[in-house]
Amino acid sequence: IVPTPSAPATKPAAASAAVAPRRFALDLGPFTSASDAERVERTLTQAGLQTVRLRQQTGPAVYAVLIERIVGAAEVPVLLTSLREQGFAAATLVQRDPPVVRVGEPLPLRGAVELAERLRAAGQPVRVAAQPGGNVAYTIRHGTFTSKAEAQAHAEELGRLGLSSQVIQVR
């Protein structure tokens, strides 16, 4: 009888690799200018909170909120007056033929989408469009949290400072 060779003992790969714990942080921004990012950083440091500023090369960093379905040039002044009365003070005519009105200055995508939602709620047919130019965006990152719930609770505290943030998972 010939003995059968036994296979060498091996450890399962999964057991030897340690699973890294999940961590969360808060992102504020993106900001299209360093001065806007510095203003938010100042607010956080005055509150005793540490931050890290990230600078990222992006595609179009800013987006415009546009109203394009305007019947004629005579309707533009009425539309601009109406928008300003509704609190959209920075509405301007950016193209005459066909008429196009931009509401507000170009913003990072999240801000443009929020503005567009407010305008849609007011009955305006708007479009968000990428704008050429700036291709740098700044993001402020704050905190290291062990759970998403802990990060969300801290985001609510930042909201009381007037700062909007987003919970992200950090690698």
N, CA and C atoms as a LAMMPS dump frame, in Angstrom:
ITEM: TIMESTEP
0
ITEM: NUMBER OF ATOMS
513
ITEM: BOX BOUNDS ff ff ff
-5.0000000000000000e+02 5.0000000000000000e+02
-5.0000000000000000e+02 5.0000000000000000e+02
-5.0000000000000000e+02 5.0000000000000000e+02
ITEM: ATOMS id mol type element x y z
1 1 1 N 0.857 -1.174 0
2 1 2 C 0 0 0
3 1 3 C 0.897 1.229 0
4 2 1 N 0.569 2.141 -0.889
5 2 2 C 1.343 3.383 -1.004
6 2 3 C 0.592 4.482 -0.259
7 3 1 N 1.259 5.166 0.696
8 3 2 C 0.56 6.218 1.429
9 3 3 C 0.296 7.437 0.549
10 4 1 N -0.815 8.053 0.722
11 4 2 C -1.162 9.26 -0.037
12 4 3 C -0.575 10.466 0.698
13 5 1 N 0.13 11.332 -0.066
14 5 2 C 0.698 12.502 0.613
15 5 3 C -0.42 13.435 1.097
16 6 1 N -0.265 13.929 2.28
17 6 2 C -1.278 14.847 2.796
18 6 3 C -0.942 16.276 2.375
19 7 1 N -1.976 17.079 2.177
20 7 2 C -1.783 18.475 1.766
21 7 3 C -1.23 19.262 2.949
22 8 1 N -0.295 20.186 2.674
23 8 2 C 0.24 20.988 3.775
24 8 3 C -0.862 21.848 4.392
25 9 1 N -0.782 22.051 5.684
26 9 2 C -1.781 22.86 6.388
27 9 3 C -1.588 24.335 6.02
28 10 1 N -2.668 24.988 5.642
29 10 2 C -2.602 26.419 5.314
30 10 3 C -3.654 27.16 6.102
31 11 1 N -3.372 28.436 6.388
32 11 2 C -4.337 29.279 7.083
33 11 3 C -5.207 29.957 6.038
34 12 1 N -6.495 30.061 6.283
35 12 2 C -7.337 30.791 5.338
36 12 3 C -6.882 32.251 5.252
37 13 1 N -6.845 32.783 4.034
38 13 2 C -6.369 34.149 3.806
39 13 3 C -7.217 35.177 4.545
40 14 1 N -8.514 34.945 4.605
41 14 2 C -9.405 35.911 5.241
42 14 3 C -9.128 36.027 6.737
43 15 1 N -8.75 34.931 7.359
44 15 2 C -8.52 34.958 8.792
45 15 3 C -7.256 35.732 9.134
46 16 1 N -6.263 35.72 8.229
47 16 2 C -5.01 36.395 8.536
48 16 3 C -5.076 37.894 8.262
49 17 1 N -5.976 38.324 7.41
50 17 2 C -6.082 39.75 7.097
51 17 3 C -7.028 40.416 8.088
52 18 1 N -6.532 41.441 8.753
53 18 2 C -7.368 42.167 9.714
54 18 3 C -8.287 43.125 8.961
55 19 1 N -9.521 43.197 9.39
56 19 2 C -10.485 44.083 8.765
57 19 3 C -10.361 45.455 9.427
58 20 1 N -10.1 46.456 8.602
59 20 2 C -9.949 47.811 9.129
60 20 3 C -11.31 48.346 9.563
61 21 1 N -11.353 49.005 10.722
62 21 2 C -12.641 49.566 11.157
63 21 3 C -13.074 50.704 10.233
64 22 1 N -14.372 50.861 10.092
65 22 2 C -14.905 51.942 9.252
66 22 3 C -14.774 53.256 10.01
67 23 1 N -14.421 54.314 9.279
68 23 2 C -14.318 55.637 9.867
69 23 3 C -15.121 56.603 9.008
70 24 1 N -15.604 57.66 9.638
71 24 2 C -16.408 58.651 8.948
72 24 3 C -15.86 60.033 9.246
73 25 1 N -16.135 60.97 8.354
74 25 2 C -15.738 62.366 8.536
75 25 3 C -16.834 63.238 7.942
76 26 1 N -16.695 64.549 8.133
77 26 2 C -17.634 65.503 7.562
78 26 3 C -16.923 66.313 6.5
79 27 1 N -17.534 66.423 5.332
80 27 2 C -17.018 67.271 4.258
81 27 3 C -17.88 68.517 4.171
82 28 1 N -17.245 69.662 4.064
83 28 2 C -17.925 70.935 3.859
84 28 3 C -17.435 71.47 2.535
85 29 1 N -18.334 71.895 1.677
86 29 2 C -17.951 72.378 0.365
87 29 3 C -18.579 71.503 -0.694
88 30 1 N -18.138 71.567 -1.911
89 30 2 C -16.914 72.219 -2.376
90 30 3 C -17.072 73.729 -2.505
91 31 1 N -15.937 74.413 -2.419
92 31 2 C -15.868 75.856 -2.582
93 31 3 C -15.071 76.151 -3.84
94 32 1 N -15.477 77.168 -4.578
95 32 2 C -14.785 77.494 -5.829
96 32 3 C -13.659 78.491 -5.626
97 33 1 N -13.549 79.043 -4.427
98 33 2 C -12.436 79.962 -4.178
99 33 3 C -11.808 79.641 -2.831
100 34 1 N -10.507 79.91 -2.739
101 34 2 C -9.784 79.666 -1.495
102 34 3 C -10.333 80.554 -0.379
103 35 1 N -10.766 81.766 -0.708
104 35 2 C -11.266 82.674 0.33
105 35 3 C -12.55 82.148 0.958
106 36 1 N -13.428 81.528 0.166
107 36 2 C -14.651 80.934 0.732
108 36 3 C -14.293 79.78 1.671
109 37 1 N -13.33 78.949 1.261
110 37 2 C -12.887 77.839 2.105
111 37 3 C -12.255 78.372 3.392
112 38 1 N -11.462 79.436 3.298
113 38 2 C -10.824 80.022 4.48
114 38 3 C -11.859 80.572 5.453
115 39 1 N -12.929 81.166 4.943
116 39 2 C -13.985 81.699 5.799
117 39 3 C -14.61 80.581 6.63
118 40 1 N -14.889 79.438 6.011
119 40 2 C -15.481 78.308 6.731
120 40 3 C -14.472 77.722 7.714
121 41 1 N -13.213 77.628 7.289
122 41 2 C -12.172 77.133 8.2
123 41 3 C -12.07 78.018 9.442
124 42 1 N -12.136 79.324 9.244
125 42 2 C -12.077 80.271 10.37
126 42 3 C -13.226 80.023 11.345
127 43 1 N -14.425 79.823 10.81
128 43 2 C -15.588 79.55 11.654
129 43 3 C -15.363 78.288 12.487
130 44 1 N -14.834 77.254 11.851
131 44 2 C -14.596 75.997 12.558
132 44 3 C -13.501 76.141 13.609
133 45 1 N -12.392 76.808 13.271
134 45 2 C -11.308 76.945 14.242
135 45 3 C -11.713 77.848 15.403
136 46 1 N -12.542 78.864 15.15
137 46 2 C -13.036 79.713 16.239
138 46 3 C -13.933 78.921 17.181
139 47 1 N -14.547 77.868 16.67
140 47 2 C -15.372 76.985 17.499
141 47 3 C -14.527 75.889 18.149
142 48 1 N -13.196 75.931 17.928
143 48 2 C -12.294 74.96 18.534
144 48 3 C -12.206 73.639 17.798
145 49 1 N -12.561 73.622 16.52
146 49 2 C -12.569 72.382 15.743
147 49 3 C -11.431 72.375 14.731
148 50 1 N -10.817 71.212 14.545
149 50 2 C -9.721 71.077 13.593
150 50 3 C -10.251 70.737 12.212
151 51 1 N -9.514 71.197 11.177
152 51 2 C -9.929 70.943 9.8
153 51 3 C -8.728 70.566 8.949
154 52 1 N -9.034 70.031 7.789
155 52 2 C -8.049 69.787 6.74
156 52 3 C -8.662 70.328 5.459
157 53 1 N -7.894 71.129 4.708
158 53 2 C -8.396 71.658 3.436
159 53 3 C -7.846 70.788 2.308
160 54 1 N -8.74 70.336 1.446
161 54 2 C -8.357 69.528 0.291
162 54 3 C -8.562 70.358 -0.968
163 55 1 N -7.583 70.352 -1.841
164 55 2 C -7.68 71.061 -3.117
165 55 3 C -7.714 70.005 -4.21
166 56 1 N -8.746 70.066 -5.038
167 56 2 C -8.918 69.033 -6.059
168 56 3 C -9.041 69.67 -7.436
169 57 1 N -8.364 69.09 -8.406
170 57 2 C -8.575 69.476 -9.796
171 57 3 C -9.88 68.831 -10.219
172 58 1 N -10.74 69.595 -10.834
173 58 2 C -12.039 69.058 -11.236
174 58 3 C -12.314 69.413 -12.683
175 59 1 N -13.423 68.923 -13.154
176 59 2 C -13.932 69.37 -14.448
177 59 3 C -14.571 70.721 -14.198
178 60 1 N -15.717 70.981 -14.787
179 60 2 C -16.366 72.259 -14.495
180 60 3 C -16.694 72.31 -13.003
181 61 1 N -16.162 73.301 -12.31
182 61 2 C -16.352 73.384 -10.865
183 61 3 C -17.595 74.177 -10.508
184 62 1 N -18.129 74.944 -11.446
185 62 2 C -19.285 75.765 -11.124
186 62 3 C -20.405 75.529 -12.13
187 63 1 N -21.62 75.753 -11.653
188 63 2 C -22.81 75.501 -12.442
189 63 3 C -23.743 76.696 -12.324
190 64 1 N -24.383 77.047 -13.419
191 64 2 C -25.346 78.142 -13.426
192 64 3 C -26.755 77.577 -13.41
193 65 1 N -27.655 78.325 -12.779
194 65 2 C -29.075 77.98 -12.792
195 65 3 C -29.728 78.935 -13.785
196 66 1 N -30.281 78.369 -14.857
197 66 2 C -30.784 79.166 -15.972
198 66 3 C -32.286 78.994 -16.185
199 67 1 N -32.926 80.092 -16.574
200 67 2 C -34.315 80.059 -17.041
201 67 3 C -34.249 80.41 -18.515
202 68 1 N -34.646 79.46 -19.374
203 68 2 C -34.479 79.648 -20.813
204 68 3 C -35.798 79.775 -21.575
205 69 1 N -36.862 79.259 -21.037
206 69 2 C -38.142 79.265 -21.763
207 69 3 C -38.87 80.589 -21.538
208 70 1 N -38.316 81.641 -22.096
209 70 2 C -38.898 82.965 -21.966
210 70 3 C -39.492 83.321 -23.321
211 71 1 N -40.773 83.677 -23.343
212 71 2 C -41.493 83.899 -24.6
213 71 3 C -40.854 84.991 -25.452
214 72 1 N -40.544 86.122 -24.859
215 72 2 C -39.963 87.206 -25.638
216 72 3 C -39.211 88.18 -24.761
217 73 1 N -38.533 89.118 -25.402
218 73 2 C -37.727 90.1 -24.692
219 73 3 C -38.564 90.958 -23.749
220 74 1 N -39.823 91.212 -24.094
221 74 2 C -40.691 92.045 -23.255
222 74 3 C -40.996 91.372 -21.917
223 75 1 N -40.923 90.045 -21.858
224 75 2 C -41.222 89.307 -20.631
225 75 3 C -40.055 89.341 -19.639
226 76 1 N -38.842 89.625 -20.108
227 76 2 C -37.643 89.575 -19.267
228 76 3 C -37.711 90.526 -18.074
229 77 1 N -38.024 91.826 -18.251
230 77 2 C -38.068 92.713 -17.077
231 77 3 C -39.095 92.272 -16.034
232 78 1 N -40.224 91.75 -16.485
233 78 2 C -41.255 91.27 -15.565
234 78 3 C -40.724 90.067 -14.784
235 79 1 N -40.051 89.148 -15.475
236 79 2 C -39.475 87.966 -14.836
237 79 3 C -38.41 88.372 -13.818
238 80 1 N -37.517 89.284 -14.198
239 80 2 C -36.456 89.726 -13.288
240 80 3 C -37.042 90.375 -12.038
241 81 1 N -38.042 91.221 -12.214
242 81 2 C -38.691 91.874 -11.066
243 81 3 C -39.336 90.835 -10.166
244 82 1 N -40.033 89.879 -10.759
245 82 2 C -40.7 88.828 -9.991
246 82 3 C -39.679 87.997 -9.202
247 83 1 N -38.577 87.617 -9.852
248 83 2 C -37.547 86.828 -9.165
249 83 3 C -36.958 87.606 -7.991
250 84 1 N -36.681 88.884 -8.198
251 84 2 C -36.106 89.704 -7.125
252 84 3 C -37.083 89.846 -5.961
253 85 1 N -38.369 89.979 -6.26
254 85 2 C -39.381 90.063 -5.198
255 85 3 C -39.483 88.757 -4.414
256 86 1 N -39.155 87.629 -5.053
257 86 2 C -39.201 86.323 -4.398
258 86 3 C -37.906 86.016 -3.639
259 87 1 N -36.965 86.98 -3.643
260 87 2 C -35.727 86.788 -2.896
261 87 3 C -34.54 86.323 -3.716
262 88 1 N -34.677 86.266 -5.028
263 88 2 C -33.58 85.87 -5.905
264 88 3 C -32.972 87.135 -6.514
265 89 1 N -32.271 87.905 -5.669
266 89 2 C -31.803 89.248 -6.036
267 89 3 C -30.784 89.243 -7.175
268 90 1 N -30.02 88.201 -7.321
269 90 2 C -28.942 88.205 -8.308
270 90 3 C -29.358 87.642 -9.669
271 91 1 N -30.62 87.764 -10.031
272 91 2 C -31.082 87.296 -11.346
273 91 3 C -30.66 88.304 -12.41
274 92 1 N -30.059 87.811 -13.495
275 92 2 C -29.599 88.693 -14.57
276 92 3 C -29.825 88.071 -15.938
277 93 1 N -30.033 88.935 -16.902
278 93 2 C -30.149 88.51 -18.292
279 93 3 C -28.735 88.231 -18.798
280 94 1 N -28.475 87.013 -19.276
281 94 2 C -27.134 86.675 -19.756
282 94 3 C -27.089 86.461 -21.262
283 95 1 N -28.255 86.367 -21.894
284 95 2 C -28.324 86.206 -23.351
285 95 3 C -29.624 86.832 -23.821
286 96 1 N -29.545 87.615 -24.917
287 96 2 C -30.73 88.342 -25.401
288 96 3 C -31.563 87.561 -26.408
289 97 1 N -30.933 86.822 -27.306
290 97 2 C -31.693 86.171 -28.373
291 97 3 C -31.263 84.721 -28.539
292 98 1 N -32.017 83.764 -28.093
293 98 2 C -33.234 83.859 -27.299
294 98 3 C -32.882 84.273 -25.868
295 99 1 N -33.834 84.882 -25.159
296 99 2 C -33.54 85.359 -23.806
297 99 3 C -33.233 84.216 -22.835
298 100 1 N -32.17 84.414 -22.044
299 100 2 C -31.786 83.461 -20.998
300 100 3 C -31.448 84.269 -19.752
301 101 1 N -32.04 83.885 -18.625
302 101 2 C -31.785 84.54 -17.348
303 101 3 C -31.02 83.571 -16.459
304 102 1 N -29.932 84.088 -15.852
305 102 2 C -29.182 83.302 -14.865
306 102 3 C -29.615 83.8 -13.485
307 103 1 N -29.969 82.873 -12.624
308 103 2 C -30.381 83.219 -11.267
309 103 3 C -29.199 82.952 -10.344
310 104 1 N -28.648 84.025 -9.769
311 104 2 C -27.497 83.888 -8.873
312 104 3 C -26.205 83.743 -9.648
313 105 1 N -25.129 83.768 -8.911
314 105 2 C -23.806 83.552 -9.49
315 105 3 C -23.608 82.055 -9.67
316 106 1 N -22.692 81.641 -10.564
317 106 2 C -22.395 80.211 -10.684
318 106 3 C -21.945 79.647 -9.331
319 107 1 N -22.368 78.422 -9.053
320 107 2 C -22.153 77.772 -7.757
321 107 3 C -21.57 76.382 -7.941
322 108 1 N -21.012 75.797 -6.861
323 108 2 C -20.686 74.374 -6.9
324 108 3 C -21.974 73.591 -7.162
325 109 1 N -21.854 72.377 -7.667
326 109 2 C -23.019 71.606 -8.094
327 109 3 C -24.096 71.51 -7.012
328 110 1 N -23.722 71.163 -5.793
329 110 2 C -24.723 70.995 -4.734
330 110 3 C -25.517 72.287 -4.52
331 111 1 N -24.829 73.431 -4.476
332 111 2 C -25.501 74.715 -4.289
333 111 3 C -26.419 75.054 -5.451
334 112 1 N -25.963 74.748 -6.675
335 112 2 C -26.786 75.023 -7.855
336 112 3 C -28.05 74.163 -7.852
337 113 1 N -27.919 72.91 -7.462
338 113 2 C -29.086 72.019 -7.408
339 113 3 C -30.066 72.503 -6.342
340 114 1 N -29.56 72.92 -5.173
341 114 2 C -30.446 73.435 -4.118
342 114 3 C -31.181 74.691 -4.586
343 115 1 N -30.466 75.607 -5.273
344 115 2 C -31.092 76.817 -5.795
345 115 3 C -32.149 76.457 -6.838
346 116 1 N -31.82 75.52 -7.726
347 116 2 C -32.77 75.095 -8.761
348 116 3 C -34.033 74.507 -8.124
349 117 1 N -33.875 73.729 -7.048
350 117 2 C -35.044 73.149 -6.373
351 117 3 C -35.929 74.24 -5.779
352 118 1 N -35.314 75.274 -5.185
353 118 2 C -36.105 76.388 -4.635
354 118 3 C -36.866 77.106 -5.741
355 119 1 N -36.222 77.303 -6.893
356 119 2 C -36.88 77.978 -8.014
357 119 3 C -38.008 77.126 -8.589
358 120 1 N -37.783 75.824 -8.7
359 120 2 C -38.841 74.934 -9.2
360 120 3 C -40.038 74.952 -8.267
361 121 1 N -39.765 74.986 -6.949
362 121 2 C -40.854 75.054 -5.975
363 121 3 C -41.643 76.351 -6.127
364 122 1 N -40.972 77.405 -6.643
365 122 2 C -41.642 78.69 -6.88
366 122 3 C -42.282 78.735 -8.266
367 123 1 N -42.242 77.609 -9.001
368 123 2 C -42.912 77.534 -10.296
369 123 3 C -42.068 77.916 -11.501
370 124 1 N -40.764 78.024 -11.338
371 124 2 C -39.902 78.411 -12.461
372 124 3 C -39.316 77.173 -13.148
373 125 1 N -39.361 77.137 -14.483
374 125 2 C -38.73 76.028 -15.218
375 125 3 C -37.237 76.33 -15.385
376 126 1 N -36.383 75.684 -14.613
377 126 2 C -34.951 75.989 -14.637
378 126 3 C -34.132 74.808 -15.131
379 127 1 N -32.907 75.138 -15.509
380 127 2 C -31.939 74.126 -15.935
381 127 3 C -30.617 74.447 -15.251
382 128 1 N -29.901 73.435 -14.781
383 128 2 C -28.573 73.598 -14.202
384 128 3 C -27.568 73.248 -15.294
385 129 1 N -26.637 74.179 -15.569
386 129 2 C -25.68 73.968 -16.66
387 129 3 C -24.254 74.225 -16.184
388 130 1 N -23.333 73.321 -16.566
389 130 2 C -21.915 73.491 -16.248
390 130 3 C -21.395 74.749 -16.925
391 131 1 N -20.538 75.47 -16.219
392 131 2 C -19.958 76.695 -16.752
393 131 3 C -18.479 76.486 -17.004
394 132 1 N -17.959 77.059 -18.079
395 132 2 C -16.524 76.93 -18.34
396 132 3 C -15.744 77.736 -17.307
397 133 1 N -14.488 77.427 -17.215
398 133 2 C -13.641 78.216 -16.32
399 133 3 C -13.122 77.388 -15.19
400 134 1 N -13.205 77.955 -13.982
401 134 2 C -12.602 77.383 -12.778
402 134 3 C -12.589 75.882 -12.737
403 135 1 N -11.41 75.329 -12.56
404 135 2 C -11.322 73.877 -12.49
405 135 3 C -10.632 73.422 -11.212
406 136 1 N -10.73 74.24 -10.16
407 136 2 C -10.211 73.867 -8.855
408 136 3 C -11.345 74.001 -7.852
409 137 1 N -11.483 73.006 -7.014
410 137 2 C -12.49 73.063 -5.949
411 137 3 C -11.804 72.752 -4.63
412 138 1 N -12.232 73.431 -3.578
413 138 2 C -11.698 73.226 -2.241
414 138 3 C -12.768 72.574 -1.383
415 139 1 N -12.353 71.604 -0.585
416 139 2 C -13.254 70.941 0.347
417 139 3 C -12.608 70.988 1.723
418 140 1 N -13.407 71.242 2.731
419 140 2 C -12.934 71.231 4.106
420 140 3 C -13.392 69.921 4.729
421 141 1 N -12.462 69.166 5.326
422 141 2 C -12.804 67.907 5.978
423 141 3 C -12.599 68.08 7.477
424 142 1 N -13.559 67.586 8.232
425 142 2 C -13.491 67.717 9.686
426 142 3 C -13.844 66.396 10.352
427 143 1 N -13.06 66.024 11.363
428 143 2 C -13.398 64.93 12.258
429 143 3 C -13.033 63.544 11.788
430 144 1 N -12.975 62.637 12.754
431 144 2 C -12.844 61.204 12.529
432 144 3 C -13.807 60.547 13.499
433 145 1 N -14.827 59.929 12.958
434 145 2 C -15.878 59.356 13.777
435 145 3 C -15.949 57.854 13.521
436 146 1 N -16.303 57.094 14.569
437 146 2 C -16.336 55.637 14.442
438 146 3 C -17.654 55.109 13.9
439 147 1 N -18.68 55.973 13.856
440 147 2 C -19.953 55.523 13.306
441 147 3 C -20.591 56.651 12.503
442 148 1 N -21.437 56.261 11.588
443 148 2 C -22.154 57.244 10.774
444 148 3 C -23.086 58.075 11.662
445 149 1 N -23.7 57.449 12.654
446 149 2 C -24.611 58.166 13.553
447 149 3 C -23.863 59.239 14.345
448 150 1 N -22.664 58.921 14.8
449 150 2 C -21.855 59.893 15.538
450 150 3 C -21.493 61.074 14.63
451 151 1 N -21.122 60.779 13.388
452 151 2 C -20.782 61.84 12.432
453 151 3 C -22.006 62.695 12.128
454 152 1 N -23.173 62.066 11.966
455 152 2 C -24.407 62.808 11.676
456 152 3 C -24.769 63.727 12.838
457 153 1 N -24.587 63.273 14.064
458 153 2 C -24.876 64.105 15.238
459 153 3 C -23.96 65.332 15.241
460 154 1 N -22.704 65.137 14.885
461 154 2 C -21.769 66.271 14.83
462 154 3 C -22.123 67.204 13.667
463 155 1 N -22.609 66.651 12.563
464 155 2 C -23.045 67.48 11.426
465 155 3 C -24.187 68.391 11.855
466 156 1 N -25.076 67.886 12.702
467 156 2 C -26.18 68.704 13.202
468 156 3 C -25.666 69.849 14.075
469 157 1 N -24.598 69.593 14.853
470 157 2 C -23.983 70.65 15.651
471 157 3 C -23.402 71.732 14.737
472 158 1 N -22.759 71.309 13.642
473 158 2 C -22.218 72.284 12.687
474 158 3 C -23.339 73.083 12.034
475 159 1 N -24.479 72.45 11.842
476 159 2 C -25.634 73.147 11.287
477 159 3 C -26.061 74.306 12.168
478 160 1 N -25.905 74.158 13.483
479 160 2 C -26.236 75.255 14.395
480 160 3 C -25.254 76.416 14.246
481 161 1 N -24.069 76.149 13.68
482 161 2 C -23.1 77.213 13.388
483 161 3 C -23.365 77.832 12.01
484 162 1 N -24.397 77.306 11.319
485 162 2 C -24.715 77.807 9.984
486 162 3 C -23.911 77.136 8.889
487 163 1 N -23.32 75.983 9.192
488 163 2 C -22.479 75.282 8.218
489 163 3 C -23.161 74.005 7.751
490 164 1 N -23.161 73.803 6.452
491 164 2 C -23.748 72.608 5.857
492 164 3 C -22.63 71.616 5.571
493 165 1 N -22.81 70.363 5.975
494 165 2 C -21.786 69.35 5.75
495 165 3 C -22.431 68.052 5.307
496 166 1 N -21.574 67.169 4.832
497 166 2 C -22.029 65.874 4.336
498 166 3 C -21.183 64.797 5.007
499 167 1 N -21.818 63.743 5.508
500 167 2 C -21.106 62.625 6.125
501 167 3 C -20.522 61.758 5.015
502 168 1 N -19.225 61.456 5.13
503 168 2 C -18.589 60.574 4.147
504 168 3 C -17.849 59.452 4.886
505 169 1 N -17.642 58.339 4.209
506 169 2 C -16.833 57.267 4.766
507 169 3 C -15.41 57.488 4.294
508 170 1 N -14.45 57.426 5.238
509 170 2 C -13.046 57.646 4.936
510 170 3 C -12.372 56.308 4.775
511 171 1 N -11.501 56.186 3.828
512 171 2 C -10.791 54.917 3.588
513 171 3 C -9.636 54.788 4.533
